[in-house]
């Protein structure tokens, strides 16, 4: 019989046998060890824009936000309360969740039947990948990946043990994941479709599955109500993200290449073996539902031009399948030597990379590679520069705004507010403005716009613009405007160090409550 025929129903007695022991010590040593290595740049790289936004959103906790649920803002707020102003403290949950995803990769390897050596290898493959570096930030993917990976692992474990509580636990994990990113219902449906196509279909007959689905559904109600009350802004954000991807010169082919690069050397090798094993190995036949669901999500991401990391929640399972497939390969001694060499090389390169980030501008090769001596002309160059050298400019424009406020008469400051064109600018002003007793900060951009307008009593606005992106429209709302500062480093980051102007604006022509909805925009004003 061909190994790719329809999957037979697997008898529970055949799957309930205990697998090999879990290599706790080795897996935790690798996962937490590389989380500590990742902590080196986490302590040195400045806040990324979305991290600053989540700090701002955490000060305005709500059931939902335009493009995500409340989980990331809530965790950001907790860490900000514990250690205000500490970028490392903010990122500690992210580092632990990266380690958790590596542990899930190892746990999946164990469920499939591979021994301690391969469990540790799977954990290492995840922990030294470029994707792990992306998880240094406290952003939505920080939660998405380990939670989705845990759901896949729980379903794989159910296939082996038929313990129905695992399906309820998967529903709870899905409910939590929905509070980070609203793609979870689609992932849940794709997993169900994978089971329907490849089996084991007995899973679809278990009441516990529908209890888990009900838990997920109930968790969605506050977010759905928020979306209904805000004109289903999430659907608009999907289109905006696709436009931003195209602006960064990405498309299906580039997105696929990014996914491959995120795997790294060791992870890429195990991913190839995992694909081969799930298609060819009879022992992995009961778990092909995960492959079908992952491929389905990949197709959707490529067609919709979504972010490359949207599919990353399935990757720990693929690594686990690859590690198991490696354990079955003939001539294992030679193969093991080659894989061990790749693992050591990956670990060394990752450690060196993390110790070098942020790359100093003084390094000659870095100046050439990052283009620090050249103006940024597209979004891809912006992301590359920011990833290697870290964000810059927050403190400079915050001081410029603070100086503008300080230059106002004392009687005028009481009715002054600060408005920034971009949500990243506004979030940075709120964070770094603590040292300057900054007036309340507002922005009509993305989620910050939904925090509300300045009060109608605000007759003076200190406006931080991104030149050429809505600034003329905003300035036209006032009887008088005065430029007080301009930041325009020709080789700086647009919107942070370049094309930034500070204005003092007096006497708005209309109440803020009336004009604000017309100023709100979901498009990020990058200045590129």
C-alpha positions in Angstrom: 0.0 0.0 0.0 1.3 3.5 -0.8 2.2 5.6 2.2 0.2 8.5 0.9 -3.2 6.7 0.7 -6.0 7.8 3.0 -5.2 7.3 6.6 -6.7 4.4 8.4 -8.2 4.9 11.8 -5.5 4.2 14.4 -6.5 1.9 17.3 -6.1 3.6 20.7 -4.2 0.6 22.1 -1.6 1.0 19.4 -1.1 4.7 20.2 -1.3 4.8 24.0 2.1 3.1 24.7 4.4 5.3 26.7 7.0 7.0 24.5 10.6 7.3 25.4 11.4 9.5 28.5 11.5 13.2 28.1 15.0 14.6 28.2 14.1 17.4 30.6 17.6 18.4 31.6 19.1 18.6 28.2 16.0 20.3 26.6 15.8 22.9 29.4 19.5 23.5 29.3 19.5 24.2 25.6 16.2 26.2 25.6 17.0 28.4 28.6 20.7 28.6 27.7 20.0 30.1 24.3 17.2 32.3 25.8 20.0 33.8 28.0 22.2 34.3 24.9 19.2 36.1 23.3 19.0 38.2 26.4 22.3 39.9 25.5 20.8 41.9 22.6 17.5 42.1 24.4 19.2 44.2 27.1 21.0 46.4 24.6 18.6 47.0 21.7 16.2 49.9 22.1 12.5 49.4 22.2 11.0 48.5 18.8 8.0 50.5 17.7 5.3 47.9 18.5 6.7 47.3 21.9 6.3 51.0 22.7 2.8 50.8 21.4 1.9 47.8 23.6 3.2 49.8 26.6 0.9 52.6 25.6 -2.0 50.3 25.0 -1.3 48.6 28.4 -2.0 51.9 30.1 -5.4 51.9 28.3 -6.4 48.3 28.8 -9.4 47.2 26.7 -11.1 44.0 25.5 -9.6 44.5 22.1 -7.6 46.7 19.8 -7.7 47.2 16.0 -5.3 44.5 15.1 -4.9 42.3 18.2 -6.4 41.2 21.5 -5.5 42.5 24.9 -2.8 39.8 25.8 0.4 41.6 24.7 -0.7 45.0 26.1 -1.7 43.4 29.4 1.7 41.6 29.8 3.6 44.8 28.7 1.7 46.7 31.4 2.5 44.1 34.1 6.2 44.3 33.2 6.1 48.1 33.1 4.6 48.2 36.6 7.2 45.8 37.9 10.2 47.6 36.3 9.2 50.9 34.7 11.4 51.9 31.8 13.4 48.6 31.6 13.6 47.3 28.1 15.1 44.0 29.4 12.3 43.5 31.9 9.7 44.1 29.2 11.3 41.3 27.1 11.8 38.7 29.8 8.3 37.1 29.0 9.3 37.1 25.3 12.6 35.3 26.1 10.8 32.7 28.3 8.2 32.1 25.6 10.9 31.6 23.0 12.3 28.9 25.3 8.8 27.4 25.7 8.5 27.1 21.9 11.8 25.2 21.8 10.6 22.9 24.6 7.4 22.3 22.6 9.5 21.3 19.6 11.4 18.8 21.8 8.1 17.5 23.4 6.7 16.9 19.9 9.8 14.9 19.0 9.3 12.8 22.1 5.6 12.2 21.3 6.6 10.9 17.9 8.9 8.4 19.5 12.4 9.8 19.2 15.0 9.6 22.0 16.8 12.2 24.1 19.4 13.0 21.5 16.8 14.1 19.0 14.7 15.9 21.5 17.6 18.1 22.4 18.4 18.6 18.7 14.9 19.8 18.0 15.0 22.3 20.9 18.4 23.5 19.6 17.1 23.9 16.1 14.4 26.2 17.2 16.4 28.1 19.8 19.2 29.1 17.4 17.0 30.0 14.5 16.6 33.5 13.1 12.9 33.1 14.1 14.0 32.9 17.7 15.7 36.3 17.3 12.4 37.8 16.2 10.9 36.5 19.4 13.2 38.8 21.4 10.5 41.5 21.2 7.4 41.5 23.2 4.9 41.5 20.3 2.0 39.4 19.2 4.1 36.7 17.5 5.8 36.2 20.9 2.6 34.6 22.1 1.2 33.3 18.8 4.0 30.9 18.1 4.3 28.9 21.4 0.6 28.8 21.9 -0.2 27.5 18.4 2.7 25.1 18.7 1.3 23.9 22.1 -2.1 23.3 20.4 -0.5 21.1 17.7 1.4 19.2 20.3 -1.7 18.6 22.4 -3.5 17.2 19.3 -0.5 15.0 18.5 -0.4 13.8 22.1 -4.2 13.0 21.9 -3.6 10.9 18.8 -1.2 8.8 20.9 -3.0 8.7 24.2 -6.7 9.4 23.4 -7.0 11.4 26.6 -9.8 13.8 25.9 -8.7 16.4 28.4 -6.0 17.3 25.9 -8.7 18.5 23.5 -10.1 20.8 26.2 -6.6 22.0 27.0 -6.1 22.8 23.3 -9.3 24.8 23.4 -8.0 26.8 26.4 -4.7 27.4 24.6 -6.6 28.6 21.5 -8.7 30.9 23.6 -5.5 32.5 25.1 -3.9 32.7 21.6 -7.0 34.6 20.3 -6.3 37.3 22.9 -2.9 37.8 21.2 -3.9 37.5 17.5 -7.2 37.0 15.8 -6.0 34.4 13.3 -6.6 31.6 15.8 -10.1 30.6 14.7 -8.7 30.1 11.2 -5.9 28.0 12.5 -8.4 25.9 14.6 -10.6 25.4 11.5 -7.6 24.4 9.4 -6.6 21.8 12.0 -10.1 20.4 11.9 -9.9 20.3 8.1 -6.6 18.4 8.3 -8.1 15.8 10.6 -11.1 15.5 8.3 -8.9 14.8 5.3 -6.1 12.8 6.9 -7.5 11.5 10.1 -7.8 10.3 12.8 -11.5 11.2 12.2 -12.3 9.7 15.6 -11.1 13.0 17.0 -14.1 14.8 15.3 -16.5 12.5 17.2 -15.2 13.4 20.7 -17.4 15.7 22.7 -14.3 17.2 24.4 -13.3 18.7 21.0 -16.5 20.7 21.0 -16.0 21.7 24.6 -12.7 23.1 23.5 -14.3 24.8 20.5 -16.9 26.3 22.8 -14.2 27.7 25.1 -12.5 29.3 22.1 -15.8 30.7 20.8 -16.8 32.3 24.2 -13.3 33.9 24.4 -14.0 35.6 21.0 -17.2 37.4 22.1 -15.5 40.5 23.7 -13.3 41.0 20.7 -16.2 40.5 18.2 -18.3 43.0 20.1 -15.4 45.5 20.1 -15.0 45.0 16.3 -18.8 45.4 15.7 -18.6 48.7 17.6 -15.6 49.9 15.6 -16.8 49.1 12.1 -14.8 45.8 11.8 -11.5 47.5 11.6 -9.6 44.2 11.6 -10.8 43.5 8.1 -9.3 46.8 7.0 -6.0 46.0 8.7 -5.6 42.8 6.7 -5.7 44.8 3.5 -3.3 47.4 5.0 -0.8 44.7 6.0 -0.8 43.3 2.4 -0.2 46.8 1.0 2.8 47.2 3.4 4.2 43.9 2.3 4.1 45.0 -1.3 5.6 48.3 -0.3 8.5 46.4 1.1 9.0 44.6 -2.2 7.6 41.3 -0.9 5.2 38.9 -2.5 4.6 35.1 -2.4 8.1 34.2 -3.6 9.8 36.7 -1.2 7.5 35.5 1.7 8.4 31.9 1.0 12.1 32.8 1.0 11.7 34.6 4.3 10.1 31.6 5.8 13.1 29.5 4.7 15.6 31.9 6.1 13.8 32.1 9.4 14.4 28.3 9.8 18.2 28.8 9.9 20.7 26.0 9.0 19.7 23.3 11.5 16.1 24.2 11.5 16.0 24.1 7.7 17.6 20.7 7.6 15.1 19.3 10.1 12.2 21.0 8.3 13.2 19.2 5.0 13.4 15.9 6.9 10.1 16.6 8.6 8.3 17.2 5.3 9.8 14.0 3.9 8.9 12.0 7.0 5.3 13.2 7.2 4.8 12.2 3.6 6.7 9.0 3.5 7.0 7.4 6.9 4.2 5.1 7.9 4.8 5.8 11.6 4.0 9.5 11.1 0.8 8.8 9.1 -1.5 9.6 12.0 -0.1 13.1 12.3 -0.4 14.2 8.7 -3.4 16.4 9.7 -0.8 18.9 11.1 1.0 19.0 7.7 -2.2 19.6 5.8 -3.3 22.4 8.2 0.2 24.0 8.0 0.2 23.8 4.2 -3.3 25.3 4.1 -2.2 28.2 6.3 0.9 28.7 4.2 -1.2 29.0 1.0 -3.5 31.5 2.6 -0.5 33.6 3.8 1.1 33.6 0.4 -2.1 34.4 -1.4 -3.1 37.2 1.0 0.5 38.5 1.2 0.6 38.2 4.9 3.6 38.2 7.2 6.0 35.3 6.9 5.8 34.4 10.6 2.1 33.8 10.5 2.8 30.1 9.8 5.5 29.7 12.4 3.2 28.1 15.0 3.4 24.9 13.0 7.2 24.9 12.7 8.0 23.3 16.1 5.9 20.3 15.1 7.7 20.1 11.7 11.0 20.3 13.5 9.9 17.4 15.8 8.9 15.4 12.8 12.2 16.1 11.2 14.1 15.0 14.3 12.1 11.8 14.4 12.7 11.2 10.7 16.4 11.6 11.3 16.3 8.9 14.0 15.0 6.5 11.3 17.6 7.3 8.6 19.9 4.5 7.5 23.6 5.0 7.8 22.8 7.0 10.9 26.4 7.4 12.1 27.4 9.4 9.0 24.2 11.4 9.1 24.5 12.1 12.8 28.0 13.5 12.3 26.8 15.8 9.6 23.8 17.0 11.6 26.0 17.4 14.7 28.4 19.6 12.7 25.5 21.7 11.5 24.1 22.0 15.0 27.5 23.2 16.4 27.9 25.6 13.5 24.4 27.0 14.1 25.0 27.4 17.8 28.3 29.2 17.3 26.9 31.5 14.6 23.8 32.3 16.6 25.8 33.1 19.7 28.2 35.4 17.8 25.3 37.1 16.1 23.6 37.8 19.4 26.7 39.2 20.9 27.2 41.5 18.0 23.7 43.0 18.0 23.2 45.9 17.9 26.0 46.2 15.3 28.1 49.3 16.0 28.1 51.9 13.2 31.9 52.0 13.4 32.3 48.6 11.9 33.2 49.0 8.3 31.4 45.9 7.0 28.3 46.9 9.0 28.3 50.4 7.4 28.3 48.7 4.0 25.8 46.0 4.8 23.3 48.1 6.7 23.6 51.0 4.3 24.1 53.4 7.3 25.9 55.8 4.9 23.0 55.8 2.4 19.4 57.1 2.6 16.7 54.5 3.2 14.5 54.3 0.2 12.2 51.4 0.9 10.6 49.4 3.7 12.9 46.4 3.3 16.0 48.6 3.9 14.3 50.1 6.9 13.7 46.7 8.5 17.2 45.5 7.7 18.8 48.6 9.3 16.5 48.5 12.3 17.1 44.7 12.9 20.9 45.0 12.8 21.5 48.4 14.5 18.3 48.8 16.5 15.8 51.6 16.5 17.1 55.2 16.9 15.8 58.7 17.3 13.2 58.3 20.1 15.2 60.4 22.6 16.0 63.1 20.1 12.5 63.9 18.9 11.2 63.5 22.4 13.6 66.2 23.6 12.6 68.4 20.6 8.9 68.1 21.6 9.7 68.7 25.3 11.6 71.8 24.4 8.7 73.1 22.3 6.4 72.5 25.3 8.8 74.2 27.7 8.9 77.3 25.4 5.2 77.9 25.9 3.9 80.4 28.5 3.0 78.6 31.7 -0.6 79.7 31.4 -0.8 78.1 27.9 0.6 74.7 28.9 -2.5 73.8 30.9 -4.5 73.6 27.7 -1.7 72.0 25.6 -1.6 68.5 24.2 0.9 66.7 22.0 -0.2 65.0 18.8 2.1 62.7 16.7 1.5 61.6 13.1 2.6 58.0 13.7 1.6 55.7 16.5 5.2 54.7 17.0 6.1 58.4 17.6 3.2 58.8 20.0 4.2 55.7 21.9 7.8 56.8 22.1 6.8 60.3 23.3 4.7 58.8 26.1 7.5 56.4 27.2 10.5 58.7 26.9 8.5 61.8 27.8 8.2 60.7 31.4 11.5 62.5 32.2 10.0 65.8 30.8 6.5 65.9 32.4 5.1 65.7 28.9 1.5 66.8 28.3 -1.0 64.0 27.2 0.0 62.4 23.9 -2.4 61.6 21.1 -2.1 60.2 17.5 -4.7 59.5 14.9 -2.7 56.6 13.6 -3.8 53.0 13.9 -4.6 51.8 17.4 -3.5 55.0 19.0 -6.3 56.8 17.2 -8.9 54.7 19.0 -7.5 55.8 22.3 -9.4 59.0 21.6 -8.8 62.7 20.5 -7.4 65.5 22.6 -10.0 67.3 24.7 -11.9 70.1 23.1 -10.3 72.4 25.6 -6.9 71.8 24.1 -6.2 75.1 22.3 -2.5 74.6 21.8 -1.1 71.5 20.1 2.6 70.5 19.8 2.6 68.5 16.6 5.3 66.0 15.7 4.9 65.3 12.0 6.3 63.0 9.4 6.9 65.3 6.5 4.6 64.7 3.5 2.3 62.3 5.3 -0.8 64.1 6.4 1.0 67.0 7.9 -0.6 69.6 5.6 -4.1 68.3 6.3 -3.4 68.4 10.1 -1.9 71.9 10.1 -4.9 73.3 8.1 -7.0 72.6 11.1 -5.5 75.6 13.0 -5.7 79.4 12.8 -1.9 79.6 13.2 1.1 77.2 13.1 4.8 77.7 13.8 7.7 75.4 12.9 10.0 75.2 16.0 12.3 72.2 15.2 13.3 69.9 12.3 15.1 66.6 12.4 16.4 65.5 9.0 19.5 63.3 9.1 19.7 62.3 5.5 20.8 58.8 6.4 18.6 58.4 9.4 15.5 56.2 9.9 12.6 58.0 8.2 9.9 59.1 10.6 12.3 58.8 13.6 15.5 60.7 12.6 14.6 62.0 9.1 11.7 63.9 7.7 10.5 64.9 11.2 9.3 68.4 12.1 7.9 69.9 15.3 5.2 72.5 15.1 3.3 74.6 17.7 -0.3 75.0 16.6 -2.8 77.4 18.0 -6.6 77.7 18.0 -8.1 74.7 16.3 -10.9 75.8 13.9 -13.2 73.0 15.0 -13.6 70.8 18.2 -11.4 67.8 18.3 -14.3 65.5 19.0 -15.6 66.4 15.5 -12.5 66.4 13.4 -10.7 63.4 14.9 -12.6 60.6 13.0 -11.6 62.3 9.7 -8.0 62.4 10.7 -7.8 58.7 11.8 -5.8 56.4 9.5 -4.7 52.8 9.6 -1.9 53.3 7.2 1.5 53.6 8.8 3.2 56.9 7.9 6.7 55.6 7.4 7.9 58.7 5.4 9.4 56.4 2.8 
